[in-house]
Amino acid sequence: MTGLEVGSIPPIGKALSLPSYYSRDFEKKDQVAFNAAMHTVSIKMKAPDLLKLENPVIGDFSK
């Protein structure tokens, strides 16, 4: 679907023309780190900045 390896998909759906869904707990985070579409490269950024960039659907998605 994305052409990326399993486990390397970043939480930035807009870059892949996909919607993003973040847990409500994400809003409590100060910083986040995630793969940058490769297993060998990571991005660390302020969580509020990622929320502004991505504008994801926020909700409770698990029990």
N, CA, C and O atoms as a GROMACS GRO file, in nm:
protein
  252
    1MET      N    1   0.082  -0.120   0.000
    1MET     CA    2   0.000   0.000   0.000
    1MET      C    3   0.086   0.126   0.000
    1MET      O    4   0.062   0.219  -0.077
    2THR      N    5   0.189   0.129   0.087
    2THR     CA    6   0.273   0.249   0.093
    2THR      C    7   0.405   0.231   0.018
    2THR      O    8   0.468   0.330  -0.019
    3GLY      N    9   0.445   0.107  -0.004
    3GLY     CA   10   0.574   0.080  -0.064
    3GLY      C   11   0.688   0.083   0.037
    3GLY      O   12   0.804   0.068  -0.001
    4LEU      N   13   0.656   0.102   0.164
    4LEU     CA   14   0.757   0.107   0.270
    4LEU      C   15   0.763  -0.027   0.342
    4LEU      O   16   0.668  -0.104   0.340
    5GLU      N   17   0.878  -0.054   0.406
    5GLU     CA   18   0.894  -0.175   0.484
    5GLU      C   19   0.806  -0.169   0.609
    5GLU      O   20   0.782  -0.063   0.665
    6VAL      N   21   0.759  -0.287   0.650
    6VAL     CA   22   0.680  -0.296   0.773
    6VAL      C   23   0.764  -0.241   0.888
    6VAL      O   24   0.881  -0.275   0.902
    7GLY      N   25   0.704  -0.157   0.970
    7GLY     CA   26   0.773  -0.098   1.084
    7GLY      C   27   0.845   0.032   1.054
    7GLY      O   28   0.902   0.094   1.144
    8SER      N   29   0.845   0.074   0.928
    8SER     CA   30   0.915   0.198   0.895
    8SER      C   31   0.820   0.311   0.856
    8SER      O   32   0.864   0.419   0.817
    9ILE      N   33   0.691   0.286   0.868
    9ILE     CA   34   0.593   0.386   0.826
    9ILE      C   35   0.585   0.498   0.930
    9ILE      O   36   0.553   0.471   1.046
   10PRO      N   37   0.612   0.621   0.891
   10PRO     CA   38   0.607   0.732   0.986
   10PRO      C   39   0.462   0.772   1.017
   10PRO      O   40   0.371   0.738   0.941
   11PRO      N   41   0.440   0.844   1.127
   11PRO     CA   42   0.304   0.886   1.164
   11PRO      C   43   0.258   1.010   1.089
   11PRO      O   44   0.175   1.086   1.139
   12ILE      N   45   0.310   1.031   0.971
   12ILE     CA   46   0.275   1.148   0.891
   12ILE      C   47   0.201   1.098   0.767
   12ILE      O   48   0.260   1.084   0.660
   13GLY      N   49   0.073   1.073   0.782
   13GLY     CA   50  -0.008   1.019   0.675
   13GLY      C   51  -0.018   1.111   0.554
   13GLY      O   52  -0.027   1.064   0.441
   14LYS      N   53  -0.016   1.241   0.578
   14LYS     CA   54  -0.029   1.336   0.466
   14LYS      C   55   0.079   1.313   0.361
   14LYS      O   56   0.053   1.327   0.241
   15ALA      N   57   0.199   1.277   0.405
   15ALA     CA   58   0.309   1.254   0.311
   15ALA      C   59   0.282   1.132   0.223
   15ALA      O   60   0.340   1.119   0.115
   16LEU      N   61   0.195   1.043   0.270
   16LEU     CA   62   0.163   0.920   0.197
   16LEU      C   63   0.020   0.921   0.143
   16LEU      O   64  -0.029   0.819   0.095
   17SER      N   65  -0.045   1.036   0.150
   17SER     CA   66  -0.185   1.050   0.109
   17SER      C   67  -0.277   0.956   0.186
   17SER      O   68  -0.371   0.899   0.130
   18LEU      N   69  -0.248   0.940   0.315
   18LEU     CA   70  -0.328   0.856   0.403
   18LEU      C   71  -0.375   0.937   0.524
   18LEU      O   72  -0.305   1.029   0.565
   19PRO      N   73  -0.489   0.904   0.580
   19PRO     CA   74  -0.533   0.972   0.703
   19PRO      C   75  -0.449   0.923   0.821
   19PRO      O   76  -0.396   0.812   0.818
   20SER      N   77  -0.438   1.004   0.924
   20SER     CA   78  -0.367   0.965   1.046
   20SER      C   79  -0.463   0.960   1.162
   20SER      O   80  -0.552   1.044   1.175
   21TYR      N   81  -0.444   0.861   1.247
   21TYR     CA   82  -0.525   0.842   1.366
   21TYR      C   83  -0.430   0.831   1.485
   21TYR      O   84  -0.347   0.740   1.490
   22TYR      N   85  -0.442   0.923   1.581
   22TYR     CA   86  -0.356   0.923   1.698
   22TYR      C   87  -0.440   0.899   1.822
   22TYR      O   88  -0.554   0.945   1.833
   23SER      N   89  -0.383   0.825   1.915
   23SER     CA   90  -0.447   0.801   2.043
   23SER      C   91  -0.461   0.932   2.120
   23SER      O   92  -0.378   1.022   2.108
   24ARG      N   93  -0.564   0.941   2.198
   24ARG     CA   94  -0.586   1.060   2.281
   24ARG      C   95  -0.466   1.086   2.373
   24ARG      O   96  -0.437   1.201   2.406
   25ASP      N   97  -0.397   0.980   2.414
   25ASP     CA   98  -0.279   0.994   2.499
   25ASP      C   99  -0.166   1.072   2.431
   25ASP      O  100  -0.081   1.128   2.499
   26PHE      N  101  -0.166   1.075   2.300
   26PHE     CA  102  -0.062   1.146   2.226
   26PHE      C  103  -0.057   1.293   2.264
   26PHE      O  104   0.050   1.354   2.269
   27GLU      N  105  -0.172   1.350   2.291
   27GLU     CA  106  -0.180   1.493   2.325
   27GLU      C  107  -0.108   1.526   2.456
   27GLU      O  108  -0.080   1.642   2.483
   28LYS      N  109  -0.079   1.424   2.537
   28LYS     CA  110  -0.010   1.444   2.665
   28LYS      C  111   0.142   1.440   2.651
   28LYS      O  112   0.214   1.470   2.746
   29LYS      N  113   0.191   1.402   2.534
   29LYS     CA  114   0.335   1.386   2.512
   29LYS      C  115   0.402   1.520   2.485
   29LYS      O  116   0.344   1.609   2.424
   30ASP      N  117   0.527   1.532   2.533
   30ASP     CA  118   0.607   1.651   2.504
   30ASP      C  119   0.684   1.633   2.373
   30ASP      O  120   0.685   1.722   2.288
   31GLN      N  121   0.747   1.516   2.359
   31GLN     CA  122   0.826   1.486   2.240
   31GLN      C  123   0.792   1.347   2.190
   31GLN      O  124   0.745   1.262   2.265
   32VAL      N  125   0.817   1.325   2.062
   32VAL     CA  126   0.798   1.194   2.002
   32VAL      C  127   0.918   1.163   1.911
   32VAL      O  128   0.983   1.254   1.860
   33ALA      N  129   0.944   1.036   1.892
   33ALA     CA  130   1.047   0.990   1.799
   33ALA      C  131   0.985   0.880   1.714
   33ALA      O  132   0.911   0.796   1.765
   34PHE      N  133   1.015   0.880   1.585
   34PHE     CA  134   0.955   0.782   1.496
   34PHE      C  135   1.044   0.759   1.374
   34PHE      O  136   1.131   0.841   1.343
   35ASN      N  137   1.022   0.647   1.307
   35ASN     CA  138   1.097   0.616   1.185
   35ASN      C  139   1.063   0.716   1.076
   35ASN      O  140   0.951   0.764   1.066
   36ALA      N  141   1.162   0.745   0.996
   36ALA     CA  142   1.146   0.839   0.886
   36ALA      C  143   1.140   0.764   0.753
   36ALA      O  144   1.215   0.795   0.661
   37ALA      N  145   1.051   0.665   0.745
   37ALA     CA  146   1.030   0.582   0.626
   37ALA      C  147   1.146   0.488   0.598
   37ALA      O  148   1.151   0.424   0.493
   38MET      N  149   1.240   0.477   0.693
   38MET     CA  150   1.351   0.382   0.685
   38MET      C  151   1.379   0.333   0.827
   38MET      O  152   1.357   0.406   0.923
   39HIS      N  153   1.428   0.211   0.839
   39HIS     CA  154   1.460   0.159   0.971
   39HIS      C  155   1.586   0.222   1.029
   39HIS      O  156   1.613   0.207   1.148
   40THR      N  157   1.663   0.290   0.949
   40THR     CA  158   1.791   0.344   0.993
   40THR      C  159   1.789   0.494   1.021
   40THR      O  160   1.891   0.551   1.061
   41VAL      N  161   1.675   0.558   1.000
   41VAL     CA  162   1.665   0.703   1.020
   41VAL      C  163   1.544   0.732   1.108
   41VAL      O  164   1.434   0.683   1.082
   42SER      N  165   1.565   0.813   1.211
   42SER     CA  166   1.455   0.852   1.299
   42SER      C  167   1.442   1.003   1.304
   42SER      O  168   1.537   1.077   1.277
   43ILE      N  169   1.324   1.047   1.340
   43ILE     CA  170   1.296   1.189   1.360
   43ILE      C  171   1.249   1.207   1.503
   43ILE      O  172   1.167   1.129   1.552
   44LYS      N  173   1.301   1.307   1.569
   44LYS     CA  174   1.257   1.342   1.704
   44LYS      C  175   1.205   1.485   1.696
   44LYS      O  176   1.273   1.575   1.646
   45MET      N  177   1.084   1.506   1.745
   45MET     CA  178   1.026   1.640   1.739
   45MET      C  179   0.929   1.661   1.854
   45MET      O  180   0.890   1.566   1.922
   46LYS      N  181   0.890   1.785   1.874
   46LYS     CA  182   0.790   1.816   1.976
   46LYS      C  183   0.655   1.764   1.930
   46LYS      O  184   0.614   1.786   1.816
   47ALA      N  185   0.586   1.695   2.019
   47ALA     CA  186   0.455   1.638   1.986
   47ALA      C  187   0.355   1.743   1.939
   47ALA      O  188   0.284   1.719   1.842
   48PRO      N  189   0.348   1.860   2.005
   48PRO     CA  190   0.254   1.962   1.957
   48PRO      C  191   0.283   2.006   1.813
   48PRO      O  192   0.190   2.038   1.738
   49ASP      N  193   0.410   2.009   1.774
   49ASP     CA  194   0.445   2.046   1.636
   49ASP      C  195   0.395   1.941   1.537
   49ASP      O  196   0.346   1.975   1.429
   50LEU      N  197   0.407   1.813   1.574
   50LEU     CA  198   0.357   1.707   1.486
   50LEU      C  199   0.205   1.715   1.475
   50LEU      O  200   0.150   1.693   1.367
   51LEU      N  201   0.137   1.745   1.584
   51LEU     CA  202  -0.008   1.760   1.579
   51LEU      C  203  -0.050   1.873   1.485
   51LEU      O  204  -0.146   1.859   1.410
   52LYS      N  205   0.023   1.984   1.489
   52LYS     CA  206  -0.008   2.097   1.399
   52LYS      C  207   0.019   2.060   1.253
   52LYS      O  208  -0.059   2.095   1.164
   53LEU      N  209   0.128   1.989   1.230
   53LEU     CA  210   0.166   1.949   1.095
   53LEU      C  211   0.066   1.850   1.036
   53LEU      O  212   0.027   1.862   0.920
   54GLU      N  213   0.026   1.753   1.115
   54GLU     CA  214  -0.053   1.642   1.063
   54GLU      C  215  -0.204   1.660   1.078
   54GLU      O  216  -0.280   1.615   0.993
   55ASN      N  217  -0.248   1.727   1.184
   55ASN     CA  218  -0.391   1.743   1.213
   55ASN      C  219  -0.465   1.608   1.206
   55ASN      O  220  -0.557   1.592   1.126
   56PRO      N  221  -0.423   1.511   1.290
   56PRO     CA  222  -0.481   1.377   1.284
   56PRO      C  223  -0.618   1.368   1.349
   56PRO      O  224  -0.661   1.460   1.420
   57VAL      N  225  -0.685   1.257   1.325
   57VAL     CA  226  -0.806   1.224   1.400
   57VAL      C  227  -0.758   1.176   1.537
   57VAL      O  228  -0.677   1.083   1.545
   58ILE      N  229  -0.807   1.236   1.643
   58ILE     CA  230  -0.769   1.199   1.780
   58ILE      C  231  -0.884   1.121   1.841
   58ILE      O  232  -1.000   1.161   1.832
   59GLY      N  233  -0.851   1.008   1.905
   59GLY     CA  234  -0.959   0.932   1.968
   59GLY      C  235  -0.908   0.816   2.050
   59GLY      O  236  -0.787   0.798   2.067
   60ASP      N  237  -1.001   0.737   2.100
   60ASP     CA  238  -0.972   0.615   2.175
   60ASP      C  239  -0.998   0.499   2.080
   60ASP      O  240  -1.112   0.471   2.045
   61PHE      N  241  -0.891   0.432   2.036
   61PHE     CA  242  -0.903   0.331   1.932
   61PHE      C  243  -0.882   0.188   1.982
   61PHE      O  244  -0.888   0.094   1.902
   62SER      N  245  -0.859   0.171   2.111
   62SER     CA  246  -0.843   0.036   2.166
   62SER      C  247  -0.907   0.030   2.303
   62SER      O  248  -0.936   0.132   2.365
   63LYS      N  249  -0.927  -0.091   2.349
   63LYS     CA  250  -0.989  -0.111   2.480
   63LYS      C  251  -0.884  -0.123   2.587
   63LYS      O  252  -0.918  -0.140   2.704
   0.00000   0.00000   0.00000
